[in-house]
Amino acid sequence: MEAEKAKRLVILGAGESGTGAAILGKDLGMDVFLSDSGKISDHYRSILESEGIAFEEGGHTREKIVNADEIVKSPGIPLTAPIVAEAMKKSIPVVSEIEFAGRYAGDSKMVCITGSNGKTTTTLLTYHILREAGLDVGLAGNVGFSLAYQVAREPHKVYVIELSSFQLDNMYDFKANIAVIMNITPDHLDRYDHKMENYVQAKFRILQNMTATDSFIYWKDDPVINAQLAKINVEARMYPFAEEHEEDAAAYVDAENRLVIDAGGEHLEMPRADLALHGLHNLYNSMASGLSASLLDIRKDTIRRALSDFEPVEHRLEPVAVIDGVRWINDSKATNVNSCYYALEAMTGPTVLILGGKDKGNDYSEILPLVHKRVKAIVAMGLHNEKIMDFFGGEVAQIADTSSLADAIAAARSFATEGDTVLLSPCCASFDLFTSYEDRGRRFKAAVHALEHDAK
């Protein structure tokens, strides 16, 4: 790598991406300074100290930031944050860690995955297939390790990268070789002036800079994706997937209920029942992953095997236990209504649904038909359940208003009988009662396992 002489690189945020960007900047010979408005975790502080990287925490020192030649911003920091707004006003470039790292990744191939729902599972499944095929592959973005750190210290020939809209906002010259958009439904609109079109445009930034030698994989029946495609010109080769055989679909389920994938010169068929992941949403995840692998010339036997032995993602339709004939499922990662829709679609029997948390402007009407069809009771779990209680109060036979995990578990247990499923699929962010959706999911699992122990 060639250093950019005396370049002043400022990193905002000391999480995985920020720390990785700081290490890459250091290895490139840049003058690196990292600033975090909060407390830096012991893990990342020790890394920064051992690397000899200058940093501050608990606030931003303006003079040490606005003298930057470039700023790498954590995706969690909005562009409206005062220090970011001031930097941009001074025409200091503000980029994402992925944008920064991509400059130094050489000819490594980039498989980039976004979407409102399903992107984590699809990213991990794609990574699993490529690793099973023996490729030199790294996992980066919202999951895995910092792309910048891997480029600096552990370079790979292929990277599978999960990209949020926040990361895409500050990506300009980066180019995906394979881009995947799983779906687009309203989410994070508070960061986009509450305008859906702004959010859609952010997602579609994944296609920027792509050429006719690159590939775009997407859900053929997503109305938002189709509306945006009608407005723009896509140079990349297009590989849509659909539930049923449609014209131009590169992946679909045929009349014999077999998954079919046609891409990269390969024709793959396998019984849908053999897929490790069940439910319609996971069918789409498997299609997108299988298409990505096919386009990288992975043998169809390897793809078929990897699609059948992949282990589910934690907090996404994760089976926890069966207690007295009742299944308990952790879907804490369902932080928006559309994610909950797919979870309910995968239910096969009477369901007790646990909803609630920090509402992001949810419209629950999307899941109402499935609630009528599959939900026997709703448990609202949060500090402010009024919206849930008002909306669903007359829609289900049983509903409970709870303000703690313990009370929600108790209410769900009282509603559920043998053959039922208790599904935690909250539709909401976790920050009223928990520190993250992971914290919510793990505490839910711990409480269910305690119940399981008591029942024995």
C-alpha positions as CSV (number, residue, x, y, z in Angstrom):
1,M,0.0,0.0,0.0
2,E,1.2,3.5,-0.8
3,A,0.8,6.1,1.9
4,E,-0.9,9.4,1.2
5,K,1.7,11.9,2.4
6,A,0.8,13.7,5.7
7,K,-2.9,13.1,5.2
8,R,-4.9,14.0,8.3
9,L,-7.6,11.3,8.8
10,V,-10.2,11.8,11.5
11,I,-12.4,8.9,12.5
12,L,-15.7,9.6,14.3
13,G,-16.9,6.6,16.3
14,A,-14.7,3.9,18.0
15,G,-16.7,0.8,17.2
16,E,-15.7,-2.1,14.9
17,S,-15.7,0.1,11.7
18,G,-14.1,3.1,13.2
19,T,-11.3,1.2,14.9
20,G,-10.6,-0.8,11.7
21,A,-10.5,2.5,9.7
22,A,-8.0,3.9,12.1
23,I,-5.7,0.9,11.8
24,L,-5.9,1.0,8.0
25,G,-5.1,4.7,8.1
26,K,-2.2,4.1,10.4
27,D,-0.8,1.4,8.1
28,L,-1.1,3.8,5.2
29,G,1.1,6.3,7.1
30,M,-1.7,8.8,7.7
31,D,-2.0,11.2,10.6
32,V,-4.9,9.4,12.4
33,F,-7.1,10.8,15.1
34,L,-10.2,9.0,16.5
35,S,-12.9,10.8,18.4
36,D,-15.9,9.3,20.1
37,S,-18.6,11.3,21.8
38,G,-19.4,8.4,24.2
39,K,-17.3,6.0,26.2
40,I,-15.1,3.7,24.2
41,S,-15.4,0.0,25.1
42,D,-12.4,-1.6,26.9
43,H,-11.9,-3.9,23.9
44,Y,-11.5,-1.1,21.3
45,R,-9.6,1.2,23.7
46,S,-7.0,-1.5,24.3
47,I,-6.6,-2.0,20.5
48,L,-6.2,1.8,19.9
49,E,-3.6,2.0,22.7
50,S,-1.6,-1.0,21.5
51,E,-1.6,0.4,18.0
52,G,-0.5,3.9,19.2
53,I,-3.4,5.6,17.6
54,A,-4.4,9.0,19.1
55,F,-8.0,9.1,20.4
56,E,-10.5,10.9,22.6
57,E,-13.8,9.9,24.2
58,G,-16.6,11.6,26.0
59,G,-16.9,14.4,23.5
60,H,-15.4,15.9,20.3
61,T,-12.6,18.5,20.3
62,R,-13.6,20.7,17.4
63,E,-10.1,21.9,16.6
64,K,-8.8,18.3,16.3
65,I,-11.6,17.4,13.9
66,V,-12.1,20.3,11.5
67,N,-8.5,20.3,10.5
68,A,-9.0,16.9,8.8
69,D,-8.3,16.2,5.2
70,E,-11.0,13.5,5.3
71,I,-13.4,12.1,7.9
72,V,-14.5,8.5,8.2
73,K,-17.9,8.5,10.0
74,S,-19.5,5.7,11.9
75,P,-22.8,4.8,10.2
76,G,-24.7,5.4,13.4
77,I,-23.8,9.1,13.4
78,P,-26.3,11.2,11.3
79,L,-25.1,13.8,8.9
80,T,-27.0,16.3,11.0
81,A,-24.7,15.8,14.0
82,P,-23.2,19.2,14.7
83,I,-19.5,18.2,14.2
84,V,-20.3,16.4,11.0
85,A,-22.4,19.3,9.7
86,E,-19.6,21.8,10.4
87,A,-17.0,19.6,8.7
88,M,-19.2,19.3,5.6
89,K,-19.8,23.0,5.6
90,K,-16.0,23.4,5.4
91,S,-16.0,21.0,2.4
92,I,-14.1,18.3,4.3
93,P,-15.0,14.9,2.7
94,V,-17.0,12.6,4.9
95,V,-17.1,9.0,3.9
96,S,-18.0,5.6,5.3
97,E,-15.5,3.0,6.4
98,I,-16.5,0.8,3.4
99,E,-15.8,3.7,1.0
100,F,-12.4,4.3,2.6
101,A,-11.4,0.6,2.7
102,G,-12.6,-0.1,-0.8
103,R,-9.9,2.2,-2.2
104,Y,-7.2,-0.1,-1.0
105,A,-8.8,-3.5,-1.6
106,G,-7.0,-4.0,-4.9
107,D,-8.9,-6.4,-7.3
108,S,-10.8,-8.2,-4.6
109,K,-14.4,-8.9,-5.6
110,M,-17.2,-7.3,-3.6
111,V,-20.5,-9.0,-3.0
112,C,-22.7,-6.4,-1.4
113,I,-26.1,-7.0,0.1
114,T,-28.7,-4.6,1.3
115,G,-32.5,-4.5,2.0
116,S,-34.9,-3.6,4.7
117,N,-35.1,-7.2,5.8
118,G,-33.2,-10.4,5.3
119,K,-29.8,-8.9,4.5
120,T,-28.0,-10.3,7.6
121,T,-29.2,-13.9,6.9
122,T,-28.4,-13.5,3.2
123,T,-25.0,-12.2,3.9
124,L,-24.1,-15.0,6.3
125,L,-25.6,-17.6,4.0
126,T,-23.6,-16.3,1.0
127,Y,-20.4,-16.3,3.1
128,H,-21.2,-19.8,4.2
129,I,-21.5,-21.1,0.6
130,L,-18.3,-19.3,-0.5
131,R,-16.3,-20.6,2.5
132,E,-17.6,-24.1,1.9
133,A,-16.4,-23.8,-1.7
134,G,-12.9,-23.0,-0.5
135,L,-12.8,-19.4,-1.6
136,D,-10.5,-16.9,0.3
137,V,-13.5,-14.9,1.6
138,G,-14.0,-12.2,4.3
139,L,-17.2,-11.2,6.0
140,A,-17.7,-7.4,6.6
141,G,-20.1,-4.5,7.0
142,N,-22.9,-4.8,9.5
143,V,-21.7,-8.3,10.4
144,G,-18.3,-9.8,10.7
145,F,-15.2,-7.7,11.0
146,S,-14.3,-4.3,9.7
147,L,-13.6,-4.3,6.0
148,A,-10.9,-1.7,6.7
149,Y,-9.2,-3.9,9.2
150,Q,-9.3,-6.9,6.9
151,V,-7.9,-4.9,4.0
152,A,-5.1,-3.7,6.2
153,R,-4.1,-6.9,8.1
154,E,-6.1,-9.9,6.7
155,P,-6.8,-9.3,3.0
156,H,-9.1,-11.6,1.1
157,K,-9.9,-12.2,-2.6
158,V,-13.6,-11.9,-2.0
159,Y,-15.6,-9.9,0.5
160,V,-19.3,-10.5,1.4
161,I,-20.5,-7.2,2.8
162,E,-23.8,-6.3,4.5
163,L,-24.6,-2.7,3.8
164,S,-27.1,-0.6,5.6
165,S,-28.6,2.6,4.1
166,F,-26.5,4.6,6.6
167,Q,-23.3,3.1,5.2
168,L,-24.5,3.6,1.6
169,D,-25.2,7.3,2.4
170,N,-21.5,8.0,2.5
171,M,-20.3,5.8,-0.3
172,Y,-19.3,7.5,-3.6
173,D,-16.6,5.7,-5.7
174,F,-16.9,2.2,-4.2
175,K,-18.2,-0.4,-6.6
176,A,-19.9,-3.7,-6.0
177,N,-19.2,-6.6,-8.4
178,I,-22.4,-8.3,-7.3
179,A,-25.1,-6.1,-5.7
180,V,-28.1,-7.6,-4.0
181,I,-31.3,-5.7,-2.9
182,M,-33.5,-8.1,-1.0
183,N,-36.5,-5.8,-0.5
184,I,-37.4,-2.2,0.4
185,T,-40.0,-1.3,3.1
186,P,-40.3,1.7,5.3
187,D,-37.5,1.8,7.9
188,H,-35.3,4.5,9.5
189,L,-37.4,7.2,8.0
190,D,-36.4,9.5,10.8
191,R,-33.0,9.7,9.2
192,Y,-34.4,10.5,5.8
193,D,-36.7,13.5,6.6
194,H,-39.6,11.0,6.9
195,K,-39.5,10.7,3.1
196,M,-39.7,7.2,1.6
197,E,-38.1,8.3,-1.6
198,N,-34.9,9.4,0.2
199,Y,-34.6,6.0,1.9
200,V,-35.1,4.2,-1.5
201,Q,-32.5,6.3,-3.1
202,A,-30.1,5.5,-0.3
203,K,-30.6,1.8,-0.8
204,F,-30.1,2.1,-4.6
205,R,-26.7,3.7,-4.1
206,I,-25.5,0.1,-3.9
207,L,-25.7,0.1,-7.8
208,Q,-23.6,3.2,-8.3
209,N,-20.5,2.8,-10.5
210,M,-21.5,-0.7,-11.6
211,T,-20.8,-1.7,-15.3
212,A,-22.0,-4.3,-17.7
213,T,-19.5,-6.8,-16.3
214,D,-21.2,-6.6,-12.9
215,S,-24.4,-8.3,-11.6
216,F,-27.5,-7.0,-9.8
217,I,-29.7,-9.5,-7.9
218,Y,-33.1,-8.4,-6.7
219,W,-36.6,-9.5,-5.7
220,K,-38.7,-9.3,-8.9
221,D,-42.0,-8.8,-7.1
222,D,-41.0,-5.9,-4.8
223,P,-43.2,-2.9,-5.9
224,V,-40.8,-0.4,-4.5
225,I,-37.8,-1.9,-6.3
226,N,-39.7,-2.1,-9.5
227,A,-40.9,1.5,-9.2
228,Q,-37.3,2.7,-8.8
229,L,-36.0,0.5,-11.6
230,A,-38.5,2.2,-13.9
231,K,-36.8,5.5,-13.2
232,I,-33.2,4.6,-13.6
233,N,-30.8,2.9,-16.0
234,V,-29.0,-0.1,-14.6
235,E,-25.8,-1.1,-16.5
236,A,-25.2,-4.3,-14.6
237,R,-26.6,-7.6,-15.7
238,M,-29.9,-8.2,-13.9
239,Y,-30.8,-11.5,-12.1
240,P,-34.3,-11.2,-10.5
241,F,-35.7,-13.9,-8.2
242,A,-39.3,-14.8,-7.6
243,E,-41.4,-17.2,-5.6
244,E,-42.8,-18.8,-8.8
245,H,-41.5,-19.2,-12.3
246,E,-41.8,-15.8,-14.0
247,E,-40.4,-14.5,-17.2
248,D,-36.7,-13.6,-16.8
249,A,-36.6,-14.9,-13.2
250,A,-33.1,-16.4,-12.5
251,A,-34.3,-18.2,-9.4
252,Y,-37.7,-19.5,-8.6
253,V,-39.7,-22.5,-7.3
254,D,-41.0,-24.8,-10.0
255,A,-44.3,-26.8,-10.2
256,E,-42.6,-29.7,-8.4
257,N,-41.7,-27.4,-5.4
258,R,-38.0,-27.4,-6.4
259,L,-35.7,-24.4,-6.0
260,V,-34.3,-23.6,-9.5
261,I,-31.3,-21.3,-10.0
262,D,-30.1,-20.4,-13.5
263,A,-27.1,-18.1,-13.5
264,G,-23.4,-18.2,-14.2
265,G,-23.8,-21.0,-16.7
266,E,-25.1,-23.4,-14.0
267,H,-28.6,-24.9,-13.7
268,L,-29.3,-25.9,-10.1
269,E,-32.3,-27.8,-8.9
270,M,-33.0,-28.9,-5.3
271,P,-36.2,-29.7,-3.3
272,R,-37.4,-26.7,-1.4
273,A,-37.9,-29.0,1.6
274,D,-34.1,-29.6,1.7
275,L,-33.3,-25.9,2.4
276,A,-31.9,-25.4,5.9
277,L,-34.0,-22.2,6.2
278,H,-37.8,-22.4,6.1
279,G,-40.4,-19.8,5.4
280,L,-41.0,-17.6,2.4
281,H,-38.5,-14.9,3.5
282,N,-35.8,-17.5,3.9
283,L,-36.6,-18.9,0.4
284,Y,-35.8,-15.5,-1.0
285,N,-32.6,-15.3,1.2
286,S,-31.6,-18.7,-0.2
287,M,-32.3,-17.6,-3.8
288,A,-30.2,-14.5,-3.5
289,S,-27.3,-16.4,-1.9
290,G,-27.5,-19.2,-4.5
291,L,-27.5,-16.7,-7.3
292,S,-24.5,-14.8,-5.9
293,A,-22.5,-18.1,-5.5
294,S,-23.5,-19.2,-9.1
295,L,-22.2,-15.9,-10.5
296,L,-18.9,-16.6,-8.7
297,D,-18.7,-19.9,-10.5
298,I,-19.3,-22.1,-7.4
299,R,-20.2,-25.7,-8.3
300,K,-23.9,-26.4,-8.0
301,D,-23.2,-29.4,-5.8
302,T,-21.4,-27.2,-3.3
303,I,-24.2,-24.6,-3.4
304,R,-26.9,-27.3,-2.9
305,R,-25.0,-28.8,0.1
306,A,-24.4,-25.4,1.7
307,L,-28.0,-24.3,1.3
308,S,-29.0,-27.5,3.1
309,D,-26.6,-27.4,6.1
310,F,-26.6,-23.7,7.0
311,E,-27.4,-22.9,10.6
312,P,-30.0,-20.1,11.3
313,V,-28.9,-16.7,12.4
314,E,-29.2,-15.8,16.1
315,H,-32.3,-13.7,16.9
316,R,-33.9,-14.4,13.5
317,L,-36.7,-17.0,13.8
318,E,-34.3,-18.8,16.2
319,P,-35.9,-21.8,18.0
320,V,-35.3,-21.6,21.7
321,A,-37.2,-24.4,23.4
322,V,-40.3,-26.5,23.5
323,I,-42.0,-26.4,27.0
324,D,-45.2,-28.4,27.7
325,G,-45.8,-28.7,24.0
326,V,-45.4,-24.9,23.3
327,R,-42.6,-23.8,20.9
328,W,-40.8,-20.6,21.9
329,I,-39.1,-18.6,19.0
330,N,-36.7,-15.7,19.3
331,D,-37.1,-13.2,16.4
332,S,-35.8,-10.2,18.3
333,K,-34.1,-9.0,15.1
334,A,-37.5,-8.1,13.7
335,T,-37.3,-4.4,14.5
336,N,-39.8,-3.3,11.9
337,V,-43.3,-4.4,10.7
338,N,-42.2,-6.1,7.5
339,S,-39.8,-8.4,9.4
340,C,-42.6,-9.4,11.7
341,Y,-44.8,-10.1,8.6
342,Y,-42.3,-12.6,7.3
343,A,-42.0,-14.2,10.7
344,L,-45.8,-14.6,10.9
345,E,-45.9,-16.0,7.4
346,A,-43.6,-18.8,8.6
347,M,-45.8,-19.8,11.5
348,T,-47.8,-23.0,10.9
349,G,-50.1,-23.0,14.0
350,P,-51.8,-20.8,16.6
351,T,-49.3,-18.1,17.7
352,V,-48.9,-15.9,20.8
353,L,-47.1,-12.8,19.4
354,I,-44.9,-10.6,21.6
355,L,-44.7,-7.1,20.2
356,G,-43.4,-3.8,21.5
357,G,-40.4,-1.5,22.1
358,K,-39.4,1.8,20.7
359,D,-41.9,2.5,17.9
360,K,-40.4,4.0,14.6
361,G,-43.6,5.2,13.2
362,N,-45.0,1.7,12.6
363,D,-48.1,1.0,10.5
364,Y,-49.4,-2.3,11.9
365,S,-52.0,-2.7,9.2
366,E,-49.4,-4.6,7.1
367,I,-49.5,-7.5,9.4
368,L,-53.2,-7.4,10.3
369,P,-54.3,-10.1,7.8
370,L,-51.7,-12.5,9.2
371,V,-52.7,-11.6,12.8
372,H,-56.3,-12.5,12.0
373,K,-55.1,-15.8,10.4
374,R,-52.5,-17.0,12.8
375,V,-52.4,-15.0,16.1
376,K,-54.5,-16.1,19.0
377,A,-53.1,-13.6,21.5
378,I,-50.8,-10.5,21.6
379,V,-48.5,-9.5,24.4
380,A,-47.4,-5.9,24.3
381,M,-44.0,-5.5,25.9
382,G,-42.7,-2.0,26.4
383,L,-42.8,1.2,28.3
384,H,-45.3,2.8,25.9
385,N,-47.7,0.2,24.6
386,E,-50.7,2.5,23.9
387,K,-50.4,2.3,20.1
388,I,-50.3,-1.5,20.1
389,M,-53.1,-1.8,22.5
390,D,-55.3,0.7,20.6
391,F,-54.6,-0.9,17.2
392,F,-54.9,-4.6,18.2
393,G,-57.4,-4.3,21.1
394,G,-60.4,-5.3,19.0
395,E,-58.5,-7.5,16.5
396,V,-57.5,-10.5,18.7
397,A,-59.3,-12.5,21.3
398,Q,-56.7,-12.0,24.0
399,I,-54.2,-9.1,24.6
400,A,-52.0,-8.1,27.5
401,D,-50.2,-4.9,28.4
402,T,-46.8,-5.6,30.1
403,S,-43.8,-3.4,30.9
404,S,-41.1,-6.0,31.6
405,L,-39.7,-9.1,30.0
406,A,-40.8,-11.2,33.1
407,D,-44.4,-10.0,32.8
408,A,-44.4,-10.6,29.1
409,I,-43.2,-14.1,29.4
410,A,-45.7,-14.8,32.1
411,A,-48.6,-13.4,30.0
412,A,-47.5,-15.4,26.9
413,R,-47.3,-18.6,29.0
414,S,-50.8,-18.1,30.3
415,F,-52.2,-17.7,26.7
416,A,-50.3,-20.6,25.1
417,T,-51.5,-24.2,25.1
418,E,-50.0,-27.3,23.7
419,G,-49.3,-27.0,20.0
420,D,-49.0,-23.2,20.1
421,T,-46.0,-21.1,19.3
422,V,-44.8,-18.1,21.4
423,L,-43.1,-15.7,18.9
424,L,-41.0,-12.7,20.0
425,S,-41.1,-10.6,16.9
426,P,-41.4,-7.1,18.3
427,C,-41.8,-4.8,15.2
428,C,-39.9,-2.2,17.2
429,A,-36.4,-1.1,18.3
430,S,-35.3,-2.4,21.7
431,F,-34.1,0.7,23.4
432,D,-36.9,1.2,25.9
433,L,-36.2,-1.9,27.9
434,F,-33.0,-3.3,26.4
435,T,-29.6,-2.0,25.1
436,S,-30.0,-3.7,21.7
437,Y,-32.0,-6.3,19.8
438,E,-29.3,-8.8,20.7
439,D,-29.7,-8.0,24.4
440,R,-33.4,-8.4,24.1
441,G,-33.1,-11.7,22.3
442,R,-30.5,-13.1,24.7
443,R,-32.5,-12.1,27.8
444,F,-35.6,-13.6,26.2
445,K,-33.8,-16.9,25.6
446,A,-32.4,-16.9,29.1
447,A,-35.9,-16.4,30.6
448,V,-37.3,-19.2,28.4
449,H,-34.5,-21.6,29.3
450,A,-35.2,-20.8,33.0
451,L,-38.8,-21.8,32.4
452,E,-37.7,-24.9,30.7
453,H,-35.5,-25.8,33.7
454,D,-38.4,-25.2,36.1
455,A,-40.7,-27.4,34.0
456,K,-38.4,-30.4,34.2
